[in-house]
Each structure stands twice: as structure tokens, then as C-alpha cells.
Amino acid sequence: MSHLPTADAPVAPRSLPTSVPAPASVARSVAPDLARGMLLLFIASANVWGYLWSDAGWLDAGGRPAGGSSLDHLVDGVVAFVVDSRSKPMFAILYGFGLATMAARLAARGADRRATRRVLARRSGALIALGLAHAALLFAGDILAPYGATGLVALAFLHRSRATLVRWFVVAYVLSMAAGAVAVLGALDAGSGDDPGAAVAEDPATLGYLATVGERLLTVATATSLFTVSLMFVPHVVVGILLARAGWLTRPAEHRRRLGQVAVAAAVVNLVGGLPYALAVAQVWRPGETTLGVAELVHHVAGDVMGLGYVCLFGWLAAVWGERARGGALAAVAATGERSLTAYLLQSVMFAPLLSAWGLGLGGRIGTAQAAVLAVGVWLVTVAVAAGMHRAGRRGPFEVLVRRLAYGREAVVAAVPLAGRDASGAAALVPTGGGSTTAR
């Protein structure tokens, strides 16, 4: 996903054949970037309330701070229905899509499977390290480390047949759902009969920044280990690999009807499976503990389906809008998706000092409705920054960093064609970590 200095001719690393011709120039598909750009809005909306706290404790449904207003509850229900347990599956699907497309680009340049796995393993390791640093410095809900670890697992099946991928999907989904059921029902059982404020082990307002570093790091390290062992995100990564092989996002116009069908079907599943729990989060429906636990599990399953539905929805919109998706506000959103790693980290750079107790402490003074407005504002700032980078012809700094760590300093990502001009002056290709290509 990084931007590379332009060159007059493609450069190849010593470990890869130099005689393999570059793939034919193709225009970058806007669908994956549009999906990633909108996903970042969902992530901001899901993450922001993780910075909040309340003296009244936490609500059982949704884990939001207790004591909120009716407007807070309404916003909580909407966010639960649209975003919660939907953004992470969507992210994992796009991550799997990116892995598969990067592998295909490396193969097209002449890398064998062993060389490809080495590059992707280094990239996954870089994401783990960056995620742990992100957690220690800013945010205990980091997702980079878990996805980096999942990327290492994905190396076991990345080049396998469709039948093998389906088997990985089934086994991983059963295991992950079993782990999820234990976690959800166990959390409800542990919280039964407790005082509403007992969920807060220590008043966040009493903790300084340094006191929270180790806590955040331990939280993410533990979550990464559990998610990896339970193969939590493997099913979604498998789906992303299959999408990449089918070309649904790289050639959305060819698959417009199927993309639309999947998006509509997913919306129906989300309505049936996600609405009950969303009503509980909105405090409209107050079921018993067991019923709430079942509703939450169904909500998670519906979220897995809706994650795919969102990906297909933005693929369908890219096909419908065609070239219009490359201009105006849509181009800014796509530019954000092209720099998704930098935009994701930039969210934490803004959220943490504003909301954390060691910063301005707004997380203890605002409700979830205000936090939702803040999330939209933060996302808009990242869109503006990404659009500015796009106009300046610059890649995101963290995309550049991860690419350097994955490919080394000699040729950065010379395993695929670097930016340059051919003899006719036509724009050459710039590969991205997301796997698609762009004409500059």
C-alpha cells in the first residue's frame, strides 16, 4: 500500500527473476479502496465508545456506559445494528482480498511460492509489531496485531485449491463460533448479580498515561493470542481470498448483478438477525440474560454475513457509478481507503488525547451520541488528509513503512512493477498493499 519513487524502468530484487515481463497496465479498481474508505467510518464509529467511561458502570447490552440519555440509547442501537460486529468481518474480508491479490502480483512478477510467503510473513510480522506499538501508545482495541497474526495463519492455505479453502472456512468458523459463544455467555454469567459499576476495575480518571501503557499492551497481546488460536478471523480471510480469485472487486462491472444480490440478501439477514440485539442495546427491549446472550450470538452471525454484504455493496456501487467514482467526494473516500493503515492510526492519534483520562478526559464527560458525532468528524479529517496526500502524489507514511519492512530496502516492492513511464509516455503501474493496481 505504499508509494514508491518513480523510475524509468521496473526494478526487480536480486531474489526474483528479472526476465519476467511486467503485467499489462490496467486501471486501478476503485471498489476495494471505496470499501476500505467507508470501512474506516465504521471503525471510527465502533471504536470511539471504547474510550468512554461512566461512574454508573456499563450496560449489559452493547457494553456502553450506563446513565446515557434516550438519544444516546437510540444512537447506540443504530450503531449496533449498522456497525458493531460488522466492521471487523468487513476488514478481515478486505485483508484476505489484499493478501491474495498481493500474492498474485508477486507470482506475476516471477516470485515462487516460497518467496511470496516470505514477503507476506514479513508483512504480517510488521503489522503485529505496529499493532502492539499502537496498543501500547494509544488504543487497547487495536486490530492490526490480530490481523497480522491471522495473516501468518493464512500462509498455510493461501495457495490452496477452492475445496481446501472451503474446508478451512468451515472448520475455522465452527471453532470461532464456539469460542465466541463461550466468551459471550461466560461474560453474561460473570456479570450476573453484580453491581452495575463493578465492571470498572479502577476509575480511569485516577490513571496516568504510563500506568495505562502496560494494561493496553497486555489487553491486545492477549486478544491477539486468543483470536489466533480460535481462528477468529480466518473464515473472513478465506472469503476475501475467494473474492480476489473471482475478480468481484477488481472487475466489479462484470459481477454487478451478483454483487447486488449478495448485498440485498445480507441486508435481509442483518434485519432478521441483528435487529433484536440492536433493540436491546437501544434499551427498547430488555430480555433476560440467556435470551440476551442468544440474541448477541445471532447478532454476531448476522454481522459476519453483513460484513460480506458491505463489501459487495461498495463493489456494486463502484460498478454502478463507473468513472464517476473516481472524482469528487468519492475520490476522496477512495484515497482514504488507499491509505487505510495511515488513516486508521490517525484516528487513534486524534481520539486518544481528546477522550482518554490522561488527555483532555472528554471520554468521561460526553455521551455516546456526542461520541458518534465526534467519530464522523474524525473520519472526515482523515478523508481530508488522504485527499491532500492523493493530490500531492504521496502515499501514506505507514503504508511506506510496512512495505519497506516486507520487501526490504533494496527495491521496496520491486517484486511488482514500480511507477514509471513507458516509451509512449503512458502511466505505468503502482502496486499497492491492497493488491490492486493503479495507473498514475
C-alpha positions as CSV (number, residue, x, y, z in Angstrom):
1,M,0.0,0.0,0.0
2,S,3.0,2.3,-0.1
3,H,4.0,4.9,-2.7
4,L,7.4,4.4,-4.4
5,P,9.8,6.7,-6.1
6,T,9.2,6.8,-9.8
7,A,11.7,5.1,-12.1
8,D,12.3,4.9,-15.8
9,A,12.0,1.1,-15.8
10,P,10.8,-1.6,-13.4
11,V,13.4,-2.7,-10.9
12,A,13.5,-6.3,-9.7
13,P,15.1,-7.6,-6.5
14,R,18.0,-10.0,-6.7
15,S,15.9,-12.8,-5.2
16,L,13.4,-12.7,-8.0
17,P,13.8,-13.3,-11.7
18,T,14.5,-10.1,-13.7
19,S,13.4,-11.6,-17.1
20,V,9.7,-11.9,-16.2
21,P,7.7,-9.2,-18.1
22,A,5.6,-6.8,-16.1
23,P,1.8,-7.4,-16.3
24,A,-0.1,-5.4,-18.7
25,S,-1.2,-2.0,-17.5
26,V,-4.7,-1.9,-16.1
27,A,-6.6,0.9,-14.4
28,R,-6.8,0.5,-10.6
29,S,-10.2,-0.8,-9.5
30,V,-11.9,1.8,-7.2
31,A,-14.1,-0.8,-5.5
32,P,-11.6,-2.1,-2.8
33,D,-10.5,1.5,-1.9
34,L,-14.1,2.7,-1.7
35,A,-14.9,-0.1,0.6
36,R,-11.9,0.5,2.8
37,G,-12.6,4.2,2.9
38,M,-16.1,3.7,4.1
39,L,-15.0,0.9,6.4
40,L,-12.9,3.5,8.3
41,L,-16.0,5.4,9.1
42,F,-17.5,2.2,10.6
43,I,-14.3,1.6,12.5
44,A,-14.3,5.1,13.9
45,S,-17.9,4.7,15.0
46,A,-17.2,1.4,16.6
47,N,-14.0,2.4,18.4
48,V,-15.0,5.8,19.8
49,W,-17.2,4.5,22.6
50,G,-14.3,2.3,23.7
51,Y,-12.7,5.4,25.0
52,L,-15.7,6.4,27.1
53,W,-16.4,5.6,30.8
54,S,-19.0,6.4,33.4
55,D,-19.3,6.3,37.1
56,A,-22.5,4.4,36.7
57,G,-20.7,1.4,35.1
58,W,-21.7,-0.4,31.9
59,L,-24.9,-1.6,30.3
60,D,-25.1,-5.4,29.7
61,A,-26.3,-5.0,26.2
62,G,-23.7,-3.4,24.0
63,G,-21.2,-2.6,26.8
64,R,-22.0,1.1,26.5
65,P,-21.6,3.4,29.6
66,A,-24.7,3.4,31.8
67,G,-26.6,6.5,32.5
68,G,-26.9,7.7,29.0
69,S,-29.9,9.7,27.6
70,S,-32.6,8.5,25.3
71,L,-30.7,9.9,22.4
72,D,-27.6,8.0,23.5
73,H,-29.6,4.8,23.6
74,L,-31.0,5.5,20.1
75,V,-27.6,6.1,18.7
76,D,-26.3,3.0,20.4
77,G,-29.0,0.9,18.8
78,V,-28.3,2.3,15.3
79,V,-24.5,1.8,15.7
80,A,-25.1,-1.8,16.9
81,F,-27.3,-2.6,14.0
82,V,-25.1,-1.0,11.3
83,V,-21.6,-1.2,12.6
84,D,-21.0,-3.5,15.7
85,S,-19.7,-6.9,14.7
86,R,-19.8,-5.8,11.1
87,S,-16.7,-3.7,10.7
88,K,-14.2,-6.4,11.8
89,P,-15.6,-9.1,9.4
90,M,-15.6,-6.5,6.6
91,F,-12.0,-5.5,7.5
92,A,-10.9,-9.2,7.6
93,I,-12.5,-9.9,4.2
94,L,-10.7,-7.0,2.6
95,Y,-7.5,-8.1,4.3
96,G,-7.8,-11.5,2.8
97,F,-8.5,-9.9,-0.6
98,G,-5.4,-7.9,-0.2
99,L,-3.2,-10.9,0.7
100,A,-4.5,-12.9,-2.3
101,T,-4.0,-10.1,-4.7
102,M,-0.5,-9.3,-3.4
103,A,0.4,-13.0,-3.8
104,A,-0.9,-12.9,-7.4
105,R,1.1,-9.8,-8.2
106,L,4.2,-11.4,-6.8
107,A,3.7,-14.5,-8.8
108,A,3.1,-12.5,-12.0
109,R,6.5,-10.9,-11.4
110,G,8.2,-14.3,-11.1
111,A,8.3,-14.9,-7.4
112,D,7.8,-18.6,-6.4
113,R,5.5,-19.5,-3.5
114,R,8.3,-19.7,-1.0
115,A,9.5,-16.1,-1.9
116,T,5.9,-14.9,-1.8
117,R,5.3,-16.4,1.6
118,R,8.5,-14.8,3.0
119,V,7.3,-11.4,1.8
120,L,3.8,-11.9,3.3
121,A,5.2,-13.3,6.5
122,R,7.4,-10.2,7.0
123,R,4.4,-8.0,6.2
124,S,2.3,-9.8,8.8
125,G,5.1,-9.5,11.3
126,A,5.3,-5.8,10.6
127,L,1.6,-5.5,11.3
128,I,1.9,-7.3,14.6
129,A,4.7,-5.1,15.7
130,L,2.9,-1.9,14.6
131,G,-0.3,-3.1,16.3
132,L,1.4,-3.8,19.6
133,A,3.1,-0.4,19.4
134,H,-0.3,1.2,18.6
135,A,-1.9,-0.5,21.6
136,A,0.9,0.4,24.0
137,L,0.9,4.1,22.9
138,L,-2.8,4.8,22.2
139,F,-5.6,2.2,21.9
140,A,-6.4,-1.1,23.6
141,G,-8.8,-2.1,20.9
142,D,-6.1,-2.4,18.2
143,I,-6.9,-4.7,15.2
144,L,-3.6,-4.7,13.4
145,A,-1.9,-7.2,15.6
146,P,-4.8,-9.8,15.4
147,Y,-5.0,-9.4,11.6
148,G,-1.2,-9.7,11.3
149,A,-1.3,-12.9,13.2
150,T,-4.1,-14.2,11.1
151,G,-2.0,-13.3,8.0
152,L,0.6,-15.7,9.3
153,V,-2.0,-18.5,9.6
154,A,-3.3,-17.7,6.1
155,L,0.1,-18.6,4.6
156,A,-1.0,-22.3,5.3
157,F,-3.8,-22.1,2.8
158,L,-3.2,-19.0,0.6
159,H,-2.2,-21.0,-2.5
160,R,-4.6,-24.0,-1.9
161,S,-7.5,-25.1,-4.0
162,R,-11.0,-23.8,-3.6
163,A,-12.1,-27.1,-2.0
164,T,-9.3,-26.7,0.6
165,L,-10.3,-23.1,1.3
166,V,-13.9,-24.2,1.9
167,R,-12.7,-26.7,4.4
168,W,-10.6,-24.1,6.2
169,F,-13.7,-21.8,6.2
170,V,-16.0,-24.5,7.8
171,V,-13.5,-25.7,10.4
172,A,-12.4,-22.2,11.4
173,Y,-16.0,-20.8,11.5
174,V,-17.2,-23.6,13.8
175,L,-14.2,-23.1,16.1
176,S,-14.5,-19.4,16.1
177,M,-18.3,-19.5,16.8
178,A,-17.7,-22.0,19.7
179,A,-15.1,-19.6,21.2
180,G,-17.4,-16.7,20.7
181,A,-20.3,-18.5,22.4
182,V,-18.1,-19.3,25.4
183,A,-17.0,-15.7,25.6
184,V,-20.4,-14.1,25.3
185,L,-22.2,-16.5,27.6
186,G,-19.3,-16.5,30.1
187,A,-19.3,-12.7,30.2
188,L,-23.0,-12.6,30.9
189,D,-22.7,-15.2,33.6
190,A,-19.8,-13.4,35.2
191,G,-21.7,-10.2,35.3
192,S,-25.0,-11.6,36.7
193,G,-25.9,-10.1,40.1
194,D,-23.0,-7.7,40.1
195,D,-23.3,-4.1,40.9
196,P,-23.6,-2.0,37.7
197,G,-20.4,-0.2,38.4
198,A,-18.4,-3.4,39.2
199,A,-17.3,-3.8,35.6
200,V,-14.9,-0.9,36.2
201,A,-11.9,-2.4,37.9
202,E,-10.3,1.0,38.5
203,D,-11.5,4.6,38.0
204,P,-9.9,5.6,34.7
205,A,-9.7,9.2,36.0
206,T,-7.1,8.1,38.5
207,L,-4.8,6.5,36.0
208,G,-1.9,8.4,34.3
209,Y,-0.6,7.7,30.8
210,L,2.3,5.5,31.8
211,A,0.1,3.4,34.1
212,T,-2.1,2.5,31.1
213,V,0.6,1.5,28.7
214,G,1.2,-2.0,30.1
215,E,-2.5,-2.5,30.5
216,R,-3.3,-1.7,26.9
217,L,-0.3,-3.8,25.7
218,L,-1.4,-6.8,27.7
219,T,-5.0,-6.5,26.5
220,V,-4.1,-6.6,22.8
221,A,-1.4,-9.3,23.2
222,T,-4.0,-11.5,25.0
223,A,-6.7,-10.8,22.4
224,T,-4.3,-11.5,19.5
225,S,-3.3,-14.8,21.0
226,L,-7.0,-15.8,21.6
227,F,-8.1,-14.7,18.2
228,T,-5.3,-16.6,16.5
229,V,-5.8,-19.8,18.5
230,S,-9.6,-19.7,17.8
231,L,-9.0,-18.8,14.1
232,M,-11.5,-16.0,14.7
233,F,-10.8,-14.1,11.5
234,V,-9.7,-17.0,9.3
235,P,-13.2,-17.6,7.8
236,H,-13.4,-14.0,6.6
237,V,-9.9,-14.0,5.2
238,V,-10.9,-17.1,3.2
239,V,-13.9,-15.3,1.8
240,G,-11.6,-12.4,0.8
241,I,-9.2,-14.8,-1.0
242,L,-12.2,-16.3,-2.9
243,L,-13.4,-12.8,-3.8
244,A,-10.0,-12.0,-5.1
245,R,-9.8,-15.1,-7.2
246,A,-13.3,-14.5,-8.6
247,G,-12.5,-10.9,-9.6
248,W,-15.6,-9.5,-7.9
249,L,-13.8,-6.3,-6.7
250,T,-11.2,-5.9,-9.4
251,R,-13.8,-6.3,-12.1
252,P,-17.0,-5.2,-10.4
253,A,-18.8,-4.3,-13.6
254,E,-18.6,-7.9,-14.8
255,H,-20.2,-9.1,-11.5
256,R,-22.6,-6.3,-10.9
257,R,-25.7,-8.4,-10.6
258,R,-24.2,-10.9,-8.3
259,L,-22.7,-8.2,-6.1
260,G,-26.1,-6.6,-5.8
261,Q,-27.8,-9.9,-5.0
262,V,-25.4,-10.7,-2.2
263,A,-25.7,-7.2,-0.7
264,V,-29.5,-7.4,-0.7
265,A,-29.5,-10.9,0.8
266,A,-27.1,-9.8,3.5
267,A,-29.3,-6.8,4.4
268,V,-32.2,-9.1,4.9
269,V,-30.1,-11.4,7.1
270,N,-28.9,-8.4,9.1
271,L,-32.5,-7.2,9.6
272,V,-33.7,-10.5,10.9
273,G,-30.6,-11.5,12.9
274,G,-29.3,-8.1,14.0
275,L,-32.4,-6.1,14.9
276,P,-33.3,-7.9,18.2
277,Y,-30.0,-7.3,19.8
278,A,-29.9,-3.7,18.4
279,L,-33.2,-3.1,20.1
280,A,-31.7,-4.5,23.4
281,V,-28.7,-2.1,23.0
282,A,-31.2,0.8,22.4
283,Q,-32.9,-0.2,25.7
284,V,-36.2,-0.7,23.8
285,W,-36.2,-4.4,24.6
286,R,-34.9,-5.8,27.9
287,P,-34.6,-9.6,27.7
288,G,-33.3,-11.9,30.3
289,E,-29.6,-12.8,30.5
290,T,-29.9,-16.1,28.5
291,T,-32.1,-14.5,25.8
292,L,-29.7,-11.6,25.6
293,G,-26.8,-13.9,25.1
294,V,-28.5,-15.8,22.3
295,A,-29.5,-12.6,20.7
296,E,-25.9,-11.4,20.8
297,L,-24.6,-14.6,19.2
298,V,-27.2,-14.3,16.4
299,H,-26.2,-10.7,16.0
300,H,-22.6,-11.8,15.5
301,V,-23.5,-14.3,12.9
302,A,-25.6,-11.8,11.1
303,G,-22.6,-9.4,11.3
304,D,-20.4,-11.9,9.5
305,V,-22.9,-12.0,6.7
306,M,-23.3,-8.3,6.7
307,G,-19.6,-7.8,6.5
308,L,-19.6,-9.6,3.2
309,G,-22.7,-7.6,2.2
310,Y,-21.0,-4.3,2.8
311,V,-18.0,-5.4,0.7
312,C,-20.3,-6.4,-2.1
313,L,-22.4,-3.2,-1.7
314,F,-19.4,-1.0,-2.3
315,G,-18.3,-3.2,-5.2
316,W,-21.8,-2.8,-6.7
317,L,-21.8,0.9,-6.2
318,A,-18.4,1.2,-7.9
319,A,-19.8,-0.7,-10.8
320,V,-22.9,1.5,-11.0
321,W,-21.0,4.8,-10.6
322,G,-18.3,3.8,-13.0
323,E,-15.9,6.7,-13.8
324,R,-18.0,9.0,-11.5
325,A,-16.5,7.1,-8.5
326,R,-13.1,8.5,-9.5
327,G,-14.0,12.1,-8.9
328,G,-15.2,14.4,-6.2
329,A,-16.1,13.2,-2.7
330,L,-16.0,9.6,-3.8
331,A,-12.4,10.0,-5.0
332,A,-11.5,11.4,-1.5
333,V,-13.1,8.4,0.2
334,A,-11.2,6.1,-2.2
335,A,-8.0,7.9,-1.4
336,T,-8.6,7.3,2.2
337,G,-9.1,3.6,1.5
338,E,-5.8,3.6,-0.4
339,R,-4.1,4.9,2.7
340,S,-6.2,2.9,5.1
341,L,-3.4,2.0,7.5
342,T,-2.3,5.6,8.0
343,A,-6.0,6.7,8.3
344,Y,-6.7,4.0,10.9
345,L,-3.8,5.1,13.1
346,L,-4.6,8.7,12.6
347,Q,-8.0,8.1,14.2
348,S,-6.3,7.0,17.4
349,V,-3.9,9.9,17.3
350,M,-7.0,12.2,17.5
351,F,-9.3,10.0,19.7
352,A,-6.8,9.1,22.5
353,P,-5.7,12.6,23.6
354,L,-9.2,14.0,23.4
355,L,-11.0,11.2,25.2
356,S,-8.6,9.4,27.5
357,A,-8.3,10.3,31.1
358,W,-4.6,11.0,30.7
359,G,-5.5,13.6,28.0
360,L,-8.4,16.0,28.0
361,G,-10.7,13.4,29.6
362,L,-13.7,14.0,27.4
363,G,-14.5,10.3,27.5
364,G,-15.8,10.7,31.0
365,R,-18.0,13.7,30.1
366,I,-19.7,13.0,26.8
367,G,-22.4,10.5,25.9
368,T,-22.4,8.1,23.0
369,A,-24.4,10.3,20.8
370,Q,-21.8,13.1,21.1
371,A,-19.1,10.5,20.6
372,A,-20.8,9.3,17.4
373,V,-20.7,12.9,16.0
374,L,-17.0,13.1,17.0
375,A,-16.3,9.8,15.2
376,V,-17.8,11.2,12.0
377,G,-15.7,14.4,12.4
378,V,-12.5,12.4,13.0
379,W,-13.2,10.3,9.9
380,L,-13.8,13.5,7.8
381,V,-10.4,14.8,8.9
382,T,-8.7,11.6,7.8
383,V,-10.5,11.9,4.4
384,A,-9.3,15.4,4.0
385,V,-5.7,14.4,4.9
386,A,-5.8,11.4,2.5
387,A,-7.3,13.6,-0.3
388,G,-4.4,16.1,0.2
389,M,-1.9,13.3,0.0
390,H,-3.5,12.0,-3.1
391,R,-3.4,15.4,-4.8
392,A,0.3,15.7,-3.8
393,G,1.0,12.2,-5.2
394,R,2.1,10.9,-1.8
395,R,1.4,7.5,-0.2
396,G,0.6,7.1,3.5
397,P,3.7,7.0,5.7
398,F,2.7,3.8,7.5
399,E,2.0,2.1,4.1
400,V,5.5,3.0,3.1
401,L,6.9,1.7,6.4
402,V,5.1,-1.7,6.2
403,R,6.1,-2.1,2.6
404,R,9.8,-1.4,3.4
405,L,9.7,-3.9,6.2
406,A,8.0,-6.5,4.0
407,Y,10.2,-6.2,0.9
408,G,13.5,-4.8,2.3
409,R,15.3,-1.6,1.4
410,E,16.9,-2.6,-1.9
411,A,13.8,-2.5,-4.1
412,V,11.0,-2.0,-1.5
413,V,8.3,-3.7,-3.7
414,A,10.3,-4.4,-6.8
415,A,8.6,-7.8,-6.9
416,V,5.9,-6.0,-8.8
417,P,6.3,-3.1,-11.3
418,L,7.4,0.2,-9.9
419,A,5.9,3.5,-11.0
420,G,7.4,4.8,-14.2
421,R,6.7,5.8,-17.8
422,D,6.8,3.6,-20.7
423,A,8.2,4.6,-24.1
424,S,4.9,6.1,-25.2
425,G,4.6,8.2,-22.1
426,A,1.6,6.2,-20.7
427,A,1.4,5.9,-17.0
428,A,2.9,2.7,-15.6
429,L,1.6,0.8,-12.6
430,V,1.9,1.4,-8.9
431,P,1.2,-1.7,-6.9
432,T,-0.5,-1.3,-3.5
433,G,-0.6,-3.4,-0.4
434,G,-4.3,-3.9,-1.0
435,G,-3.3,-5.8,-4.1
436,S,-4.9,-3.8,-6.9
437,T,-3.0,-1.6,-9.3
438,T,-3.3,2.0,-10.2
439,A,-2.4,4.0,-13.3
440,R,-0.7,7.2,-12.4
